[in-house]
């Protein structure tokens, strides 16, 4: 199990969490969910192995809250891989070896994308070359062979809340750059990844519409003939399409996916469908991190965990549950972690059953209901006073 500790970093005061296959973070606006998501992206992407470049990532993601009191520590299998303390970074030196192989794999993947995609053995030739050239320490070879295929998907990709700007942003990005407008680098990176995703996928059914990338236009079809350009479609579609497209693309090519506000601009029913879609894309090779405000997201994840529990009782129960939910959407509660962020502190919100505690889901609704009942009491007490 991976463990992340963050102390005195911007809005995050005392975070100590276990990172699982599927991870959920919920909290009010300004609670630090986005900062935490960006930290996770940075520490899971050892793409340089050079301290100054890793420190620069905090600027690129606009979260440079590093002070002398800041601590970030990442451990995997009880081994410390990354530590930020006293404004200095220390990381496992074996990361250098992983980076060397990763860069070689990325070069091969860019030169021969179809061959790499269809033939995993092709990747092993990379390791063979490194062995022969003596560029990998002998005691690292065994572990590298074990993880070779996963190295092709080593990186983690961040899907920002600002994705709803993509329909307009991509159209004028050259103008923005020419005008020397200081655009966030993480948004530029997502924009370039989105372009790659639409070039590869080109058509996608989602939320009762169909997306097609045709004639260099992004079209949203509401029936077989009628369509709107993406930038003229609803705010929900403009936010959802970049999410749907890149989740499908990233799940095939990267290890981790970090999503800010999957529910953005969506009706509750659409939120449920979106969470189901996201989980369905995740394979055994992926990790998922979701930052949310929505109790509907929590409820949907609970339903998918309950589907796993009910579907694994016996053969009959499995068939019945499969009629309701695609088995790819079932979530093993043991593969799931959930935390609530408040006042810079994280709190585990999984209950004894392994599901998210109902109290956490119902808390907001309860508060609203309490306000309504209090007003109702006042109304009943004074409705005849005139």
C-alpha positions as semicolon CSV with decimal commas, in nm:
position;residue;x (nm);y (nm);z (nm)
1;X;0,000;0,000;0,000
2;X;0,119;0,352;-0,084
3;X;0,110;0,620;0,183
4;X;0,117;0,998;0,140
5;X;0,189;1,248;0,418
6;X;0,150;1,623;0,366
7;X;0,197;1,882;0,640
8;X;0,187;2,262;0,633
9;X;0,148;2,295;0,259
10;X;-0,092;2,573;0,161
11;X;-0,443;2,475;0,276
12;X;-0,323;2,126;0,375
13;X;-0,221;2,114;0,741
14;X;-0,212;1,746;0,837
15;X;-0,277;1,484;0,568
16;X;-0,191;1,117;0,622
17;X;-0,362;0,888;0,372
18;X;-0,327;0,551;0,204
19;X;-0,344;0,555;-0,175
20;X;-0,548;0,271;-0,318
21;X;-0,654;0,161;-0,664
22;X;-0,957;0,393;-0,654
23;X;-0,942;0,700;-0,429
24;X;-1,204;0,960;-0,344
25;X;-1,157;1,299;-0,180
26;X;-1,455;1,514;-0,085
27;X;-1,469;1,851;0,085
28;X;-1,601;2,203;0,064
29;X;-1,462;2,468;-0,171
30;X;-1,113;2,570;-0,063
31;X;-1,059;2,259;0,148
32;X;-0,747;2,163;-0,051
33;X;-0,877;1,887;-0,278
34;X;-0,723;2,037;-0,592
35;X;-0,391;2,100;-0,418
36;X;-0,384;1,740;-0,299
37;X;-0,464;1,612;-0,648
38;X;-0,181;1,815;-0,798
39;X;0,065;1,696;-0,532
40;X;-0,026;1,335;-0,611
41;X;0,028;1,405;-0,982
42;X;0,373;1,550;-0,917
43;X;0,503;1,279;-0,685
44;X;0,375;0,999;-0,908
45;X;0,550;1,151;-1,210
46;X;0,923;1,114;-1,151
47;X;0,989;1,214;-1,509
48;X;1,321;1,392;-1,457
49;X;1,495;1,267;-1,144
50;X;1,643;1,617;-1,100
51;X;1,548;1,808;-0,785
52;X;1,522;2,152;-0,945
53;X;1,288;2,019;-1,217
54;X;1,065;1,846;-0,962
55;X;1,045;2,169;-0,759
56;X;0,950;2,354;-1,078
57;X;0,646;2,129;-1,114
58;X;0,492;2,299;-0,811
59;X;0,508;2,626;-1,005
60;X;0,371;2,461;-1,320
61;X;0,067;2,340;-1,123
62;X;0,035;2,675;-0,945
63;X;0,073;2,525;-0,597
64;X;0,411;2,658;-0,485
65;X;0,324;2,672;-0,116
66;X;0,661;2,530;-0,008
67;X;0,790;2,672;0,320
68;X;1,048;2,562;0,576
69;X;0,767;2,390;0,767
70;X;0,631;2,204;0,463
71;X;0,661;1,825;0,457
72;X;0,563;1,589;0,177
73;X;0,646;1,221;0,213
74;X;0,554;0,935;-0,018
75;X;0,609;0,573;0,082
76;X;0,543;0,256;-0,117
77;X;0,560;-0,090;0,042
78;X;0,711;0,069;0,354
79;X;0,992;0,222;0,150
80;X;1,032;0,600;0,131
81;X;1,048;0,705;-0,234
82;X;1,001;1,081;-0,203
83;X;1,047;1,342;0,066
84;X;1,022;1,720;0,067
85;X;1,154;1,875;0,386
86;X;1,325;2,210;0,461
87;X;1,259;2,308;0,096
88;X;1,478;2,019;-0,020
89;X;1,374;1,703;-0,205
90;X;1,515;1,358;-0,143
91;X;1,402;1,067;-0,358
92;X;1,492;0,703;-0,415
93;X;1,795;0,689;-0,644
94;X;1,653;0,385;-0,823
95;X;1,409;0,631;-0,979
96;X;1,697;0,732;-1,209
97;X;1,699;0,381;-1,352
98;X;1,324;0,382;-1,401
99;X;1,345;0,720;-1,575
100;X;1,612;0,595;-1,813
101;X;1,400;0,300;-1,920
102;X;1,084;0,509;-1,928
103;X;1,237;0,764;-2,166
104;X;1,357;0,487;-2,396
105;X;1,013;0,328;-2,396
106;X;0,845;0,661;-2,471
107;X;1,080;0,716;-2,765
108;X;1,002;0,371;-2,904
109;X;0,630;0,422;-2,847
110;X;0,636;0,749;-3,043
111;X;0,828;0,591;-3,332
112;X;0,631;0,265;-3,348
113;X;0,297;0,329;-3,174
114;X;0,101;0,052;-3,342
115;X;0,372;-0,212;-3,296
116;X;0,412;-0,134;-2,927
117;X;0,036;-0,132;-2,876
118;X;-0,010;-0,475;-3,033
119;X;0,309;-0,651;-2,924
120;X;0,429;-0,623;-2,563
121;X;0,732;-0,837;-2,648
122;X;0,859;-0,548;-2,853
123;X;0,910;-0,353;-2,531
124;X;1,134;-0,625;-2,393
125;X;1,382;-0,549;-2,668
126;X;1,438;-0,217;-2,497
127;X;1,544;-0,388;-2,176
128;X;1,771;-0,617;-2,375
129;X;1,954;-0,318;-2,523
130;X;1,999;-0,162;-2,181
131;X;2,135;-0,488;-2,041
132;X;2,386;-0,526;-2,321
133;X;2,504;-0,169;-2,285
134;X;2,544;-0,210;-1,911
135;X;2,322;0,089;-1,838
136;X;2,117;-0,091;-1,575
137;X;2,262;-0,218;-1,250
138;X;2,240;-0,598;-1,229
139;X;2,041;-0,597;-0,906
140;X;1,776;-0,381;-1,077
141;X;1,721;-0,606;-1,379
142;X;1,493;-0,857;-1,208
143;X;1,254;-0,596;-1,074
144;X;1,261;-0,404;-1,401
145;X;1,160;-0,713;-1,596
146;X;0,865;-0,759;-1,362
147;X;0,743;-0,405;-1,420
148;X;0,854;-0,359;-1,779
149;X;0,513;-0,352;-1,938
150;X;0,373;-0,119;-1,672
151;X;0,661;0,123;-1,735
152;X;0,502;0,212;-2,066
153;X;0,215;0,349;-1,856
154;X;0,428;0,493;-1,577
155;X;0,293;0,844;-1,585
156;X;-0,012;0,989;-1,414
157;X;-0,238;1,235;-1,596
158;X;-0,434;1,520;-1,440
159;X;-0,781;1,617;-1,567
160;X;-0,846;1,971;-1,437
161;X;-1,175;2,139;-1,352
162;X;-1,083;2,396;-1,618
163;X;-1,151;2,134;-1,889
164;X;-1,481;2,311;-1,960
165;X;-1,270;2,580;-2,133
166;X;-1,119;2,333;-2,380
167;X;-1,383;2,380;-2,652
168;X;-1,283;2,747;-2,681
169;X;-0,927;2,722;-2,547
170;X;-0,800;2,483;-2,818
171;X;-0,948;2,699;-3,091
172;X;-0,751;3,007;-2,985
173;X;-0,450;2,860;-2,806
174;X;-0,207;2,981;-3,075
175;X;-0,345;3,335;-3,038
176;X;-0,305;3,315;-2,659
177;X;0,056;3,203;-2,690
178;X;0,137;3,467;-2,953
179;X;-0,012;3,733;-2,727
180;X;0,219;3,610;-2,450
181;X;-0,074;3,539;-2,216
182;X;0,062;3,344;-1,913
183;X;-0,138;3,022;-1,945
184;X;-0,113;2,754;-1,673
185;X;0,124;2,482;-1,793
186;X;-0,094;2,204;-1,654
187;X;-0,381;2,335;-1,870
188;X;-0,157;2,350;-2,178
189;X;-0,051;1,992;-2,109
190;X;-0,411;1,877;-2,075
191;X;-0,500;2,061;-2,395
192;X;-0,229;1,879;-2,590
193;X;-0,335;1,545;-2,442
194;X;-0,694;1,619;-2,537
195;X;-0,593;1,684;-2,899
196;X;-0,417;1,346;-2,908
197;X;-0,721;1,177;-2,758
198;X;-0,964;1,317;-3,013
199;X;-0,730;1,228;-3,301
200;X;-0,720;0,866;-3,184
201;X;-1,077;0,810;-3,065
202;X;-1,267;1,045;-3,302
203;X;-1,616;0,918;-3,208
204;X;-1,780;0,852;-2,872
205;X;-2,131;0,794;-2,738
206;X;-2,197;0,961;-2,403
207;X;-2,485;1,114;-2,206
208;X;-2,743;1,041;-2,481
209;X;-2,544;1,222;-2,751
210;X;-2,275;1,119;-2,996
211;X;-1,944;1,297;-3,043
212;X;-1,763;1,293;-3,377
213;X;-1,442;1,465;-3,481
214;X;-1,510;1,530;-3,848
215;X;-1,367;1,777;-4,102
216;X;-1,153;1,927;-3,827
217;X;-1,470;2,006;-3,631
218;X;-1,588;1,872;-3,298
219;X;-1,952;1,784;-3,348
220;X;-2,215;1,683;-3,095
221;X;-2,495;1,484;-3,260
222;X;-2,833;1,485;-3,087
223;X;-2,980;1,249;-3,348
224;X;-2,858;1,083;-3,667
225;X;-2,848;1,411;-3,862
226;X;-2,856;1,714;-3,638
227;X;-2,549;1,838;-3,453
228;X;-2,399;2,138;-3,281
229;X;-2,034;2,233;-3,268
230;X;-1,888;2,153;-2,928
231;X;-1,838;2,521;-2,838
232;X;-2,211;2,582;-2,901
233;X;-2,336;2,288;-2,700
234;X;-2,452;2,298;-2,336
235;X;-2,211;2,370;-2,051
236;X;-2,259;2,015;-1,925
237;X;-2,156;1,867;-2,260
238;X;-1,859;2,104;-2,291
239;X;-1,738;1,990;-1,948
240;X;-1,820;1,620;-1,988
241;X;-1,677;1,556;-2,336
242;X;-1,312;1,636;-2,247
243;X;-1,354;1,415;-1,938
244;X;-1,507;1,119;-2,123
245;X;-1,258;1,139;-2,408
246;X;-0,941;1,173;-2,202
247;X;-1,042;0,913;-1,941
248;X;-1,080;0,656;-2,218
249;X;-0,750;0,764;-2,374
250;X;-0,551;0,788;-2,050
251;X;-0,672;0,450;-1,923
252;X;-0,509;0,289;-2,226
253;X;-0,179;0,475;-2,206
254;X;-0,108;0,587;-1,850
255;X;-0,091;0,442;-1,502
256;X;-0,284;0,700;-1,304
257;X;-0,579;0,931;-1,371
258;X;-0,661;1,223;-1,142
259;X;-0,998;1,392;-1,196
260;X;-1,121;1,720;-1,054
261;X;-1,498;1,749;-1,015
262;X;-1,626;1,473;-1,242
263;X;-1,975;1,603;-1,167
264;X;-1,909;1,951;-1,307
265;X;-2,221;2,110;-1,466
266;X;-2,407;1,778;-1,473
267;X;-2,758;1,680;-1,360
268;X;-2,757;1,411;-1,084
269;X;-2,854;1,133;-1,328
270;X;-2,570;1,235;-1,559
271;X;-2,330;1,242;-1,261
272;X;-2,421;0,881;-1,187
273;X;-2,368;0,777;-1,549
274;X;-2,035;0,960;-1,561
275;X;-1,898;0,787;-1,250
276;X;-2,008;0,449;-1,388
277;X;-1,832;0,526;-1,717
278;X;-1,510;0,634;-1,545
279;X;-1,493;0,321;-1,328
280;X;-1,567;0,102;-1,630
281;X;-1,260;0,239;-1,811
282;X;-1,023;0,160;-1,525
283;X;-0,824;-0,162;-1,568
284;X;-0,600;-0,357;-1,332
285;X;-0,309;-0,141;-1,451
286;X;-0,469;0,192;-1,358
287;X;-0,513;0,399;-1,043
288;X;-0,794;0,651;-1,013
289;X;-0,816;0,962;-0,794
290;X;-1,135;1,169;-0,782
291;X;-1,187;1,506;-0,614
292;X;-1,554;1,597;-0,569
293;X;-1,815;1,814;-0,398
294;X;-2,104;1,590;-0,491
295;X;-2,292;1,348;-0,263
296;X;-2,425;1,187;-0,582
297;X;-2,071;1,079;-0,669
298;X;-2,036;0,920;-0,325
299;X;-2,371;0,744;-0,356
300;X;-2,284;0,604;-0,698
301;X;-1,951;0,469;-0,576
302;X;-2,130;0,303;-0,286
303;X;-2,374;0,142;-0,529
304;X;-2,087;0,005;-0,739
305;X;-1,919;-0,138;-0,429
306;X;-2,246;-0,294;-0,320
307;X;-2,277;-0,443;-0,670
308;X;-1,941;-0,614;-0,614
309;X;-2,044;-0,747;-0,273
310;X;-2,384;-0,871;-0,388
311;X;-2,252;-1,007;-0,716
312;X;-1,986;-1,219;-0,550
313;X;-2,214;-1,413;-0,316
314;X;-2,291;-1,690;-0,564
315;X;-2,358;-1,760;-0,930
316;X;-2,724;-1,661;-0,914
317;X;-2,655;-1,330;-0,741
318;X;-2,380;-1,255;-0,995
319;X;-2,620;-1,301;-1,286
320;X;-2,884;-1,082;-1,122
321;X;-2,642;-0,800;-1,042
322;X;-2,490;-0,820;-1,392
323;X;-2,835;-0,742;-1,532
324;X;-2,824;-0,410;-1,347
325;X;-2,457;-0,314;-1,371
326;X;-2,178;-0,408;-1,608
327;X;-1,931;-0,620;-1,413
328;X;-1,652;-0,385;-1,523
329;X;-1,819;-0,120;-1,306
330;X;-1,812;-0,324;-0,986
331;X;-1,570;-0,193;-0,725
332;X;-1,401;-0,417;-0,472
333;X;-1,427;-0,222;-0,142
334;X;-1,074;-0,338;-0,059
335;X;-0,949;-0,144;-0,363
336;X;-1,120;0,177;-0,252
337;X;-1,021;0,462;-0,019
338;X;-1,228;0,768;0,071
339;X;-1,134;1,080;0,268
340;X;-1,308;1,399;0,376
341;X;-1,098;1,719;0,378
342;X;-1,184;1,984;0,635
343;X;-0,968;2,262;0,781
344;X;-0,662;2,114;0,613
345;X;-0,706;1,773;0,775
346;X;-0,816;1,445;0,615
347;X;-1,061;1,204;0,774
348;X;-1,123;0,846;0,661
349;X;-1,494;0,814;0,579
350;X;-1,517;0,444;0,502
351;X;-1,743;0,255;0,738
352;X;-1,715;-0,096;0,882
353;X;-1,877;-0,246;0,573
354;X;-1,603;-0,106;0,350
355;X;-1,848;0,139;0,194
356;X;-1,860;0,514;0,248
357;X;-2,046;0,587;0,570
358;X;-2,408;0,685;0,506
359;X;-2,370;0,961;0,762
360;X;-2,115;1,130;0,535
361;X;-2,344;1,112;0,232
362;X;-2,653;1,229;0,420
363;X;-2,490;1,507;0,625
364;X;-2,556;1,786;0,373
365;X;-2,912;1,667;0,304
366;X;-2,974;1,645;0,678
367;X;-2,859;2,003;0,728
368;X;-3,091;2,125;0,453
369;X;-3,379;1,922;0,596
370;X;-3,316;2,063;0,943
371;X;-3,335;2,418;0,806
372;X;-3,659;2,334;0,624
373;X;-3,818;2,174;0,931
374;X;-3,722;2,470;1,149
375;X;-3,882;2,709;0,900
376;X;-4,187;2,483;0,879
377;X;-4,226;2,494;1,257
378;X;-4,212;2,874;1,250
379;X;-4,469;2,880;0,970
380;X;-4,708;2,649;1,155
381;X;-4,668;2,845;1,477
382;X;-4,742;3,184;1,323
383;X;-4,950;3,115;1,010
384;X;-5,269;3,234;1,184
385;X;-5,107;3,545;1,333
386;X;-5,225;3,850;1,145
